[in-house]
Amino acid sequence: MQFKRKSSIGRKYGLVFYACLSLIIIAFLFILFSLSSTLKTISTTEQKANDALKVSSASEIFKQKYIVITDYITKAAPENESAYKDQVKKMNQTLAELKRNMSKQDQLLLLNAAQTMNDELDKFFETRIKPEVNSVLSNGGTLDPLKQIELQNRAAVIRDVSSEKLSALEKLLAEDRAELIAQTEQTSNNRILLSSGFIAVSILLSALLLFFVSRRIRKQLALAVHMCKELASGNLLVDDLHFRSKDETADIANAMNSLKAELKQSIQDIFALSEKVRNMSGHLKENTVATSDGTEQITQSILELASGSDQQLQSTHQAAGSAQTISSQLNLAAAETKEASSLSRASAHKILEGKTQAEDVMVQMESILEHVDRLDQTIQTLAQKSETITAIAGLITNISEQTNLLALNAAIEAARAGEHGKGFGVVASEVRKLAEQTAGAAGDIQNILQSTQHETEAASRLMKQSSAAIMKGNELVLEVDESFKVISSHIGQLEAKSEQVEKAVMYVTGQMDVLNQATSHIEHITRMTNGNIEHIAATTQEQNAVMQEMLHSSQVLASLSKEFRDSFSSYKI
């Protein structure tokens, strides 16, 4: 009450304005708090989505570890063991990151179970698979197929249990994410409704304050107007005005009470007060127009933002479709590249065999050439020593005769030896027969020597021709060997490039999968943004309507001020 009595009109309107502004600022701060809370929830939701992706990645790594184990069982190569160690490192890093982000007990239990299965698989590999495989290989053998199947089945059981735990964990994370999204939507809707209600209450309270202040002032001014009319009509016996407040209306009343004799001064005060009211209404009108224009611009910007968001949503749909098409094409390219790489390796193997065979042929031809040269020399030597052979044949005849005599003496000695010399007698008989055959053969040799000389000359000519042909063939084999070397080098380069292309295609395929998931997430966020923009646009339009009402009120106030001024226009000061 003391405030109403002692405050001026300008201060009253100023305090009303500040009260309205404070309420609007509080509402704006509440909206900012709501947006901040929503952004935190969205960040938490994104973290859940990232955790789900990491869980999926962990499941894929676990499967890859199983594949490496099967490769190691069938072929215990060092690169397989190195690949398994790389997968173990990736798996441990992924599980450690997931464990830092887990807060719920059930999720931690599933993650710990997956960790246990991972440790079990590593222990099984180190303590069971490696020792058995290395033991068999150290003995130069191969692992029994039944044993391979047993080890693979054991690893498969661990893999399946881990995949089940990781799938359950991924499902829980997806449920948490969906629950967070639902809570965010519900909280956002509640806060939007609460903000709208708070703004509506603020506007209502502001209007009520303005109404009560204006009504009191209008009431007092009405009494003053009545007295002014009486004074204007010349009735100076009108009752004095007694206002309990000490604002401008009280001043007017006091002035009018004291200005029964000083009407001119009272009318000047009334004109001054009217001018103040007019200026205030003009300022209020300007502020209202500026606020209304700003609100319209904000509304237009929000509508443009909504249109851009719709276009973004359409682009996201198109990007998702293109990404899926590219992913399928990349999968096909990976298969074709793998097949080409396999064919290249097979061709390289065949070319290597052909190169080896060509080298063997070249070595054999050089050996044949050397033997042909030696044979030619031998034939020449045979031709030169034909006469020597004739003499030797005569010598052989003499030796066979002497051998026959020696065999006869040996038979006589064997007969003297009795039973102990029977075996020696058989040998002596065979030696005698051999000596007779040798004598006959020596005669045959002399007959054959003449024909052998002619054939030796023909063979010498043939050896020279063969030597020339073999040298020509050796040159051709050298050319073939060089061609094989060039082809083998090119195929090796082709195989290396094919492997690089295959790795690049597989990497791009994995990135396309991540891109598909990210596109789906962006599409979901865009839909949520569209909904929020529509709510904000509706609220802005409501605020614009309120500004229009305030503009109308300022115009009415300006009109009242003008009418009040015109009511005293008959007085000339």
C-alpha positions in Angstrom: 0.0 0.0 0.0 2.8 2.4 0.8 4.3 1.6 -2.6 1.0 2.5 -4.3 0.7 5.7 -2.4 4.3 7.0 -2.6 5.4 5.8 -6.1 5.1 8.0 -9.1 3.2 6.9 -12.2 6.3 6.5 -14.2 7.9 4.4 -11.5 4.8 2.3 -11.2 4.8 1.6 -15.0 8.6 1.1 -14.9 8.3 -1.4 -12.1 5.5 -3.2 -14.0 7.8 -3.3 -17.1 10.7 -4.6 -15.1 8.5 -7.2 -13.5 7.3 -8.4 -16.9 10.9 -8.4 -18.2 12.1 -10.4 -15.2 9.4 -13.0 -15.7 10.4 -13.3 -19.4 14.1 -13.6 -18.5 13.3 -16.3 -16.0 11.3 -18.1 -18.6 14.2 -17.7 -21.1 16.7 -19.1 -18.5 14.4 -22.0 -17.8 14.3 -22.7 -21.5 18.1 -22.5 -21.7 18.3 -24.9 -18.7 15.9 -27.3 -20.5 18.0 -27.2 -23.7 21.2 -27.8 -21.7 19.7 -30.7 -19.9 18.4 -32.1 -23.3 21.8 -31.7 -24.8 23.4 -33.6 -21.9 20.8 -36.4 -22.4 21.5 -36.5 -26.1 25.3 -36.7 -25.3 24.5 -39.6 -23.0 22.4 -41.2 -25.7 25.2 -40.9 -28.2 27.6 -42.4 -25.7 25.2 -45.4 -25.4 25.1 -45.7 -29.2 28.9 -45.6 -29.3 29.1 -48.3 -26.6 26.7 -50.4 -28.7 28.9 -50.0 -31.7 31.9 -50.9 -29.6 30.1 -54.0 -28.3 29.4 -55.0 -32.0 33.0 -54.3 -32.8 34.1 -56.5 -29.9 31.8 -59.3 -31.2 33.4 -59.0 -34.6 36.9 -59.1 -33.1 36.0 -62.2 -31.2 34.8 -63.9 -34.3 38.0 -62.8 -36.1 40.0 -64.4 -33.3 38.1 -67.7 -33.8 38.9 -67.5 -37.6 42.6 -66.9 -36.8 42.6 -69.9 -34.4 41.1 -72.2 -37.1 43.8 -71.0 -39.6 46.5 -71.6 -37.0 45.1 -75.1 -36.3 45.2 -76.0 -40.0 48.5 -74.1 -40.7 50.6 -73.0 -37.8 52.2 -70.0 -39.6 54.0 -67.2 -37.7 51.7 -64.6 -39.3 48.6 -66.4 -37.9 50.1 -66.2 -34.4 50.9 -62.5 -34.9 47.4 -61.8 -36.3 45.9 -63.5 -33.2 48.1 -61.2 -30.9 46.8 -58.2 -32.8 43.2 -59.2 -32.3 43.9 -59.9 -28.6 45.2 -56.4 -28.2 42.2 -54.8 -30.0 39.8 -56.9 -27.9 41.4 -55.9 -24.6 41.4 -52.3 -25.6 37.7 -52.3 -26.7 36.6 -54.1 -23.5 38.6 -51.7 -21.3 36.9 -48.7 -23.0 33.5 -50.3 -22.5 34.1 -51.1 -18.9 34.9 -47.4 -18.2 31.5 -46.4 -19.6 29.4 -49.0 -17.9 27.4 -48.0 -14.9 24.6 -50.5 -14.5 25.2 -53.8 -12.6 23.6 -56.0 -15.3 25.7 -54.5 -18.0 28.8 -54.9 -16.0 27.9 -58.6 -15.3 27.5 -59.2 -19.1 30.7 -57.3 -19.9 32.6 -59.3 -17.2 31.2 -62.5 -18.6 32.4 -61.5 -22.1 35.8 -60.6 -20.6 35.9 -64.0 -18.9 35.1 -65.8 -22.2 37.8 -63.7 -24.0 40.4 -64.7 -21.3 39.2 -68.3 -21.5 39.8 -68.3 -25.3 43.2 -66.7 -24.9 44.1 -69.3 -22.3 42.8 -72.1 -24.5 44.9 -70.9 -27.4 48.1 -70.5 -25.3 47.9 -73.6 -23.1 46.1 -76.1 -25.4 46.2 -75.2 -29.1 49.7 -73.9 -29.4 51.4 -76.7 -27.5 49.6 -79.5 -29.3 50.1 -77.9 -32.8 53.8 -77.1 -32.1 54.3 -80.6 -30.7 53.0 -82.3 -33.8 54.9 -79.9 -36.1 58.2 -80.4 -34.2 57.9 -84.1 -34.9 57.4 -83.5 -38.6 53.8 -84.6 -38.7 50.4 -83.0 -39.1 47.6 -82.5 -36.6 45.0 -85.2 -36.7 41.7 -84.0 -38.4 39.6 -85.3 -35.5 41.9 -83.3 -33.1 41.5 -80.3 -35.3 37.7 -80.6 -35.2 37.8 -81.0 -31.4 39.9 -77.9 -30.9 37.8 -75.9 -33.3 34.6 -77.0 -31.7 35.9 -76.0 -28.2 36.9 -72.6 -29.6 33.5 -72.3 -31.3 31.7 -72.9 -28.0 33.7 -70.1 -26.3 33.0 -67.9 -29.3 29.2 -68.6 -29.2 29.0 -67.9 -25.4 30.9 -64.7 -25.8 28.8 -63.6 -28.8 25.6 -64.4 -26.8 26.9 -62.2 -23.8 27.9 -59.4 -26.2 24.6 -59.6 -28.0 22.7 -59.4 -24.7 24.9 -56.4 -23.7 24.2 -54.7 -27.0 20.5 -55.3 -26.5 20.6 -53.7 -23.0 22.5 -50.7 -24.3 20.0 -50.3 -27.1 17.2 -50.5 -24.5 18.9 -47.9 -22.4 19.3 -45.7 -25.4 15.7 -46.1 -26.4 14.6 -45.4 -22.8 16.8 -42.2 -22.7 15.4 -41.0 -25.9 11.8 -41.6 -24.7 12.6 -39.8 -21.4 14.2 -37.0 -23.3 11.2 -36.6 -25.5 8.8 -36.7 -22.5 11.0 -34.3 -20.5 11.3 -31.9 -23.5 7.5 -32.0 -24.0 6.9 -31.3 -20.3 9.4 -28.5 -20.2 8.0 -27.0 -23.3 4.5 -27.1 -21.8 5.9 -25.8 -18.5 7.7 -23.0 -20.4 4.6 -22.1 -22.3 2.5 -22.1 -19.1 5.2 -20.0 -17.3 5.2 -17.5 -20.2 1.4 -17.4 -20.3 1.3 -16.8 -16.5 4.0 -14.1 -16.8 2.0 -12.3 -19.5 -1.2 -12.7 -17.4 0.5 -11.3 -14.3 2.0 -8.5 -16.2 -1.4 -7.7 -17.7 -3.0 -7.8 -14.2 -0.4 -5.5 -12.8 -0.8 -3.1 -15.6 -4.6 -3.3 -15.3 -4.7 -2.5 -11.6 -2.1 0.3 -11.8 -3.9 1.8 -14.8 -7.3 1.4 -13.2 -6.2 3.3 -10.1 -4.7 6.0 -12.2 -7.6 6.2 -14.5 -10.0 6.4 -11.5 -8.1 9.3 -10.1 -7.7 11.0 -13.4 -11.5 10.6 -14.0 -12.1 12.6 -10.8 -9.6 15.1 -11.9 -11.3 15.3 -15.3 -14.6 15.8 -13.7 -13.2 18.7 -11.6 -11.5 20.1 -14.7 -14.8 20.1 -16.6 -16.4 21.9 -13.7 -13.6 24.3 -13.7 -13.8 24.7 -17.4 -17.5 25.5 -17.1 -16.5 28.1 -14.6 -17.7 26.3 -11.5 -15.1 27.1 -9.0 -17.3 25.9 -6.1 -16.6 22.3 -6.9 -15.5 20.2 -4.0 -11.8 19.8 -3.4 -10.1 16.6 -4.4 -8.6 14.6 -1.6 -6.3 11.7 -2.7 -4.4 9.6 -0.2 -1.7 8.8 -2.8 1.3 11.1 -3.3 1.8 10.6 -7.0 1.2 12.9 -9.9 -2.6 12.6 -9.6 -2.3 13.9 -6.0 -0.2 16.7 -7.3 -2.9 17.4 -9.8 -5.6 17.4 -7.1 -3.6 19.7 -4.9 -2.9 21.9 -7.8 -6.6 22.0 -8.8 -7.6 22.7 -5.2 -5.1 25.5 -5.0 -5.8 26.7 -8.6 -9.4 27.6 -8.3 -7.9 31.1 -8.5 -5.0 30.0 -10.6 -6.8 28.0 -13.3 -4.2 28.9 -15.9 -1.4 27.2 -14.0 -3.5 24.2 -13.3 -4.3 23.8 -17.0 -0.6 24.0 -17.8 0.1 21.2 -15.4 -2.6 19.1 -17.0 -1.1 19.7 -20.5 2.4 18.6 -19.2 1.0 15.5 -17.7 -0.9 14.7 -20.9 2.3 15.2 -22.9 4.2 12.7 -20.6 1.4 10.1 -21.1 1.6 10.6 -24.9 5.4 10.2 -25.0 5.2 7.1 -22.8 2.6 5.6 -25.1 4.8 6.4 -28.1 7.8 4.7 -26.6 5.7 1.7 -25.7 4.4 1.6 -29.2 8.0 1.8 -30.7 9.2 -0.9 -28.3 6.3 -3.1 -29.1 6.7 -2.7 -32.9 10.4 -3.5 -32.6 9.7 -6.5 -30.5 7.0 -7.7 -32.9 9.4 -7.3 -35.9 12.1 -9.2 -34.1 9.6 -12.0 -33.3 8.5 -12.2 -36.9 12.1 -12.4 -38.0 12.7 -15.2 -35.5 9.6 -17.0 -36.7 10.8 -16.7 -40.3 14.2 -18.0 -39.4 12.7 -20.9 -37.6 10.6 -21.7 -40.6 13.6 -21.5 -42.9 15.5 -23.8 -40.4 12.6 -26.3 -40.5 12.7 -26.2 -44.3 16.5 -26.8 -44.3 16.0 -29.6 -41.8 13.5 -31.3 -44.1 16.0 -31.0 -47.0 18.7 -32.4 -44.8 16.4 -35.4 -43.9 15.8 -36.0 -47.6 19.5 -35.8 -48.3 20.2 -38.2 -45.5 17.7 -40.7 -47.1 19.5 -40.4 -50.4 22.9 -40.7 -48.8 21.8 -43.8 -46.9 20.5 -45.4 -50.2 23.8 -44.5 -52.0 25.9 -45.8 -49.1 24.0 -49.2 -49.3 24.5 -49.4 -53.0 28.2 -48.6 -52.7 28.5 -51.2 -49.9 27.0 -53.9 -52.1 29.2 -53.0 -55.0 32.3 -53.0 -52.8 31.4 -56.5 -51.5 31.2 -57.7 -55.1 34.5 -56.0 -56.0 36.1 -57.6 -52.9 35.0 -61.0 -54.1 36.2 -60.4 -57.7 39.5 -59.1 -56.3 40.0 -62.1 -54.1 39.3 -64.4 -57.1 41.7 -62.5 -59.3 44.4 -62.7 -56.6 43.8 -66.5 -56.3 44.2 -66.8 -60.1 47.3 -64.7 -60.0 48.9 -66.9 -57.3 48.0 -70.0 -59.4 49.5 -68.5 -62.5 52.6 -67.5 -60.6 52.9 -71.1 -59.3 52.6 -72.5 -62.8 55.0 -70.0 -64.3 57.5 -70.8 -61.5 57.1 -74.5 -62.4 57.6 -73.7 -66.1 60.7 -71.6 -65.3 62.1 -74.4 -63.2 61.5 -76.9 -66.0 63.1 -74.5 -68.5 66.2 -74.2 -66.3 66.2 -78.0 -66.0 65.9 -78.4 -69.8 68.7 -75.9 -70.3 70.9 -77.8 -67.9 70.1 -81.1 -69.7 70.7 -79.6 -73.1 74.1 -78.3 -71.9 74.8 -81.7 -70.5 73.7 -83.4 -73.8 75.9 -80.9 -75.7 78.9 -81.8 -73.5 78.2 -85.5 -74.0 77.8 -85.1 -77.7 81.2 -83.3 -77.9 82.7 -86.1 -75.8 81.0 -88.7 -77.9 82.3 -87.1 -81.1 85.8 -87.1 -79.6 85.3 -90.7 -78.6 84.2 -91.7 -82.1 87.2 -90.0 -83.5 89.4 -91.8 -81.0 87.6 -95.1 -82.0 88.3 -94.4 -85.6 92.0 -93.8 -84.9 92.3 -96.9 -82.7 90.6 -99.4 -85.0 93.9 -100.9 -86.0 95.0 -101.1 -82.3 91.7 -103.0 -81.6 92.7 -105.6 -84.3 96.0 -106.1 -82.5 94.2 -106.3 -79.2 91.8 -108.9 -80.7 94.8 -111.1 -81.6 96.2 -110.6 -78.1 92.8 -111.6 -76.7 92.9 -114.8 -78.8 96.2 -115.7 -77.3 95.0 -114.9 -73.8 91.9 -117.1 -74.3 94.1 -120.0 -75.3 96.3 -119.6 -72.3 93.2 -119.2 -70.1 91.9 -122.4 -71.6 95.1 -124.2 -70.5 94.9 -122.6 -67.1 91.3 -123.8 -66.8 92.3 -127.3 -67.7 95.1 -127.3 -65.1 92.6 -126.0 -62.6 90.1 -128.8 -63.4 92.9 -131.4 -62.9 93.8 -129.8 -59.5 90.1 -129.8 -58.6 89.8 -133.5 -59.4 92.8 -134.2 -57.2 91.1 -132.2 -54.3 88.1 -134.5 -54.3 85.0 -133.2 -52.7 86.6 -129.9 -51.6 87.5 -129.0 -55.2 84.1 -129.6 -56.8 83.1 -126.0 -56.7 86.5 -124.9 -58.0 86.1 -127.5 -60.8 82.8 -126.0 -61.8 84.4 -122.6 -61.9 87.3 -123.9 -64.0 84.8 -125.4 -66.5 83.0 -122.1 -66.8 86.3 -120.2 -67.3 87.2 -122.6 -70.0 83.9 -122.1 -71.8 84.4 -118.3 -71.4 87.9 -118.5 -72.9 86.5 -120.4 -75.9 83.7 -117.8 -76.3 86.3 -115.0 -76.0 88.4 -116.5 -78.8 85.3 -116.7 -81.0 84.3 -113.1 -80.1 87.8 -111.9 -80.9 87.4 -113.2 -84.4 84.0 -111.6 -84.7 85.5 -108.3 -83.6 88.0 -108.3 -86.4 85.2 -108.8 -88.9 83.1 -106.0 -87.3 85.9 -103.4 -87.2 85.7 -102.5 -90.8 82.0 -101.9 -90.8 82.4 -100.0 -87.5 84.9 -97.5 -89.1 82.3 -96.5 -91.7 79.5 -96.2 -89.1 81.9 -94.1 -86.9 82.4 -91.6 -89.7 78.7 -91.3 -90.2 78.1 -90.9 -86.5 80.8 -88.2 -86.3 78.9 -86.2 -89.0 75.6 -86.7 -87.1 77.2 -85.6 -83.8 78.3 -82.3 -85.4 74.8 -81.7 -86.7 73.2 -82.6 -83.3 75.7 -80.2 -81.6 74.6 -77.3 -83.7 70.9 -78.1 -83.1 71.4 -78.4 -79.4 73.2 -75.0 -79.3 70.2 -73.4 -81.1 67.8 -75.1 -78.7 69.8 -73.9 -75.8 69.5 -70.3 -77.0 65.7 -70.7 -77.4 65.4 -72.1 -73.9 67.4 -69.1 -72.5 64.9 -66.8 -74.2 62.0 -68.7 -72.7 63.6 -68.6 -69.3 64.0 -64.8 -69.5 60.3 -64.5 -70.6 59.3 -66.6 -67.6 61.3 -64.3 -65.3 59.6 -61.1 -66.7 56.1 -62.7 -66.5 56.8 -64.0 -63.0 57.8 -60.5 -61.9 54.7 -58.9 -63.4 52.4 -61.5 -61.9 54.1 -60.9 -58.5 53.4 -57.2 -58.8 49.9 -57.9 -59.9 49.3 -60.2 -56.9 50.7 -57.5 -54.5 48.4 -54.9 -56.1 45.4 -57.3 -55.9 46.1 -57.8 -52.2 46.3 -54.0 -51.7 43.1 -53.5 -53.6 41.4 -56.3 -51.6 42.5 -54.8 -48.3 41.4 -51.3 -49.4 38.0 -52.6 -50.5 37.5 -54.5 -47.2 38.5 -51.3 -45.2 36.1 -49.1 -47.3 33.3 -51.7 -46.8 33.7 -51.5 -43.1 33.7 -47.7 -43.2 30.5 -47.8 -45.4 28.9 -49.9 -42.6 29.8 -47.3 -40.1 28.6 -44.6 -42.5 25.2 -46.4 -42.8 24.8 -46.5 -39.0 25.9 -42.8 -38.7 23.4 -41.8 -41.4 20.6 -43.6 -39.6 21.5 -41.8 -36.4 21.6 -38.4 -38.2 18.2 -39.1 -39.7 16.8 -39.9 -36.2 18.3 -36.7 -34.7 17.0 -34.7 -37.7 13.4 -36.0 -37.0 13.7 -35.0 -33.4 15.1 -31.5 -34.4 12.1 -31.0 -36.7 9.7 -31.7 -33.8 11.5 -29.3 -31.5 11.5 -26.6 -34.2 7.8 -26.9 -34.7 7.2 -26.5 -31.0 9.4 -23.4 -30.9 7.7 -21.9 -34.0 4.3 -22.3 -32.4 5.5 -20.7 -29.2 7.1 -17.8 -31.2 3.8 -17.2 -33.0 1.9 -17.1 -29.7 4.4 -14.5 -28.4 4.0 -12.5 -31.6 0.2 -12.4 -31.0 0.8 -11.1 -27.5 3.1 -8.3 -29.0 0.3 -7.4 -31.4 -2.1 -7.0 -28.4 0.4 -4.8 -26.6 0.8 -2.7 -29.7 -2.9 -2.3 -29.9 -3.0 -1.3 -26.2 -0.3 1.4 -26.8 -2.3 2.8 -29.7 -5.4 2.9 -27.4 -3.3 4.7 -24.7 -2.0 7.2 -27.3 -5.6 7.8 -28.5 -6.8 8.4 -24.9 -3.9 10.9 -24.4 -4.9 12.8 -27.5 -8.6 12.9 -26.4 -7.5 14.1 -22.9 -5.5 16.9 -24.5 -8.3 17.9 -26.8 -10.7 18.1 -23.9 -8.7 21.1 -22.7 -8.3 22.7 -26.1 -10.9 25.3 -25.3 -8.6 26.8 -22.7 -6.1 29.3 -24.1 -2.9 29.6 -22.1 
